Amino acid sequence: MFSIQSILAAAFVASTAMAHFTLDYPTSRGFNDDNEPQYCGGFPNVASPRQPFPLGKGPIHIDSHHSLATVVAFISTSSSPTGFNDFNTTSNGTSIPLASSIFQVKQGDACFNVDLGSLGVGLTNGSEVTLQVQYDGGDGNLYQCTDLVLIEGYSVPSNETCTTDASLTNATTSSTSSSSASGTASSQASTASASAKPSSSSCSTSGAFARTETAGLGLVGALMGVAGLTLL
């Protein structure tokens, strides 16, 4: 018979598998696991105050809850972006390149650097941008946003520096061609993400986000029910 410890451990694993990814630094606008497939993870409004971030190279930290996922970052220079199209061009029509290469991460903490001042879209000291991270662990694109004010010479906290850059060590072969392609930032990232999609070893093999959530909840409930019967 299963021990209570093994049942509870299995329930914990199942519950954590339902999560997808979090944007930990700079801090995300907000997190709702169910809404991550939506623009900015379901948080469409700019957070105030904006967080200071380097005009030059600065770190992005995420926590991946899939065994393998494809990641890319892109920015909007609008003071109040309302959708994916705002991440395509500046107000004067200049195309905005991807903020990072397209790369893959394994489960757990990962970081990568972006150099927003080098994107060639006129960003200067005090510029306001929104950075959006797109993440695909095998069950569709998920998103998180963070709102930044760029500061020349700004030093990030020492515990947030990124010495092992996942975007350099795990870049996909499609990243270069995708970053220079025409179309919206989200479609660029989606196309490359599809070509570099993780294998079936990722957290969900069904490709249906809602189905994964329901199945996970059912498993946790069943396991906790068994645990309760065992206690009786």
N, C-alpha and C positions, 0 to 999 in steps of 0.2 A: 504494500500500500504506500502511496506517496506520503512523504512527511510534510508537515505544515510548512516547514522552511522551504522545501523545494517548490511547493505550490505557490507560496507567496513570491518566491524569486521569479518563477515563470510569469506570474501576473505582472510583476514589475517590469520584466523585459517586454512583455506585450504592450504595456501602457506606454513605455518610452518609445517603442517602435512606431507608435501612432504620430509622434511629433515628426517634424521634417527638418527645419533649420531655423536658427536664430541669428540675428545680426547683433553682435555684442558690443562692438566698438567700430565707429561711433555708435551711440545708442540708437536703436530703431525707434521709429515713431510709435510703435506699439506691436503687440504680438497677439494674434488669434489664429490658432492652428487651422481652424475650419476655413478661414478667409484668405489663407496664403496664396491661393491661385488667383486672387484678384489684384488689381493695380495697387501697388504699395502695400500688399498684404492686407487689404481691406481698410487701410487708414489713409484716406485721400487728402486730408488737410495737413498743411504745413505745421510742424511743431514749433512752438516759440518758448524760449529764445532758441535761435539756431546755435549749434555747437561749433566752437572754434576748431579749425582743421588746417593743416599746412597747405600753403599755396603750392609748395613743392611736394616731394615724396612724403606720403603719409600712409599709415597702416589701416587695414580693414580686418576685423576679426569676426569669424563666423563659427558656429557650432553645428556640425553636420550630423544628422540623426539617421542617415542612410549609409549603407556599406560603401557605396560609390555614387558620386553625383558630379554633374557638370555645372560650372559656375561662371558667371560673367558679370561685370559691373558697368553701368552707363549712367550718365548724368543729364540733368536738365539745368539750363541757365536761367529759366524763368523764376521769378520771385514767388510765384504761386502756381506750379504745374497742376494740371487737372487730369492728365491722362498720358498714355504712352507716347502720343504724338509730340508732346512737349520735350521728349528726350531725343528727338530726331534732329531738329535745327534750332539755332538761336533766333532771337526776335528779328534779326536782320537777314535771316535765311541761310546762315552759314551751317553746313552740316557738322554735327557733333560726332566725333569718332568714339568708339567704345573706350571706356575708362580703364579697362584691363584686357588682357588676353582672355581667351576662353580656355578654361582649364578644369581639371578634375580633382576632387578631394575625396578622401576616405572618411569613415565615420570618426567623429571627434572634433576637437578644436583645430582650426586652420586659420592662417592669416595670409594676406597678400598686400602688396604695396600698390598705390596708385599715385601718379604724378599729374594732378589736374591742371597745374599751370603750364604743362607742356603740350596740352591738347590742341593748341592753336585756335582757340575760340575767344580770345580776348579777356581771359580771366586775370584779375589783378587783386592786389591787397584790398580786402573788404568785399569781394564778390560773393554773392549768395548763390548757392547751388543746392540741388537735391540729388543725392546719389541713390540709385536703385540697384539692388543685387538680385539677379535672376538665378534660380537654383532649380536643377532638374535631377531628382534622384530616381527617375524611372516611372513616375506616376504623373508627369506633366510639370509645366513651369510653375514655380512658386516665387513670390516676391517679398522683399522687405525694403523700406526706404529710410533714409536719414537725411536731415536738413542741416546744412553746414554754412558757415561763413569762413571764407578762406583768409588766413593770416600769414603774411610773409614772415618767415623765420619762426613760426610757432613750433614749440617743442611739445610733443605728445608725452603723456606720462611714461616713465621708464618701463613700467610693466606692460605697456601696450605696444612697444616696438616690435617689429616683425623681422626677424633675422633669417628665417627659412621661408622664403616667398613661394607659396604654392602655385602662383600664376606663372612663375618661371620654371619651376621644377616639374610641373605636371601640365604644361600647356599642350593643347591638342593641335594636331596638324592642320586643322581647319581654321584656327584663330586668325592667322594673318590675312587670308583671303576674305574672311567674314568681316573683319574690322574695316576693310576698305570698300566693302560692297555698298551699293546704294540701297535706299529704303529706310524704314524706321529702325531705331535702335533695337526695339523689341523684336522685330522680324529678323534683323541681322543675327541677334543672339539666338533666337529660336531655331533658325536654319542650321547654324553651326552646332547648337546643342543637340539637334536631332541626329546629325551625322556623327556626333561623339557620345551618343546616349549610352549610359551605363548598361552593362549586361543584366541578365535576369537575376544576378546575385544581389541586386539592390533591394531595398526594404519592401517594395511592392512589386510583384510580378504581374498583377492583373492590369495595371495601367489605369485603374479606376480609383480616383481619390476617395470618393464617397464610399465605395465598396470596401476599401481598405479600412477606413474609419469605422464602419459598421461592424466589420468582421473583428477588428481589434477590440472594440467595446464588448462584443459578444463573448470573446475569449476571456477577457478580464473578468466579466460578470460570472461566467461559468466557473472559472478557477476560484474566484472568491466564494462562490456558492459551495463548492466542494470543500474549501477550507472551513467554512462555517459548519458544514455537516460533520467534518472531522472533529472539530472542537466539541460538538455535541456528543 
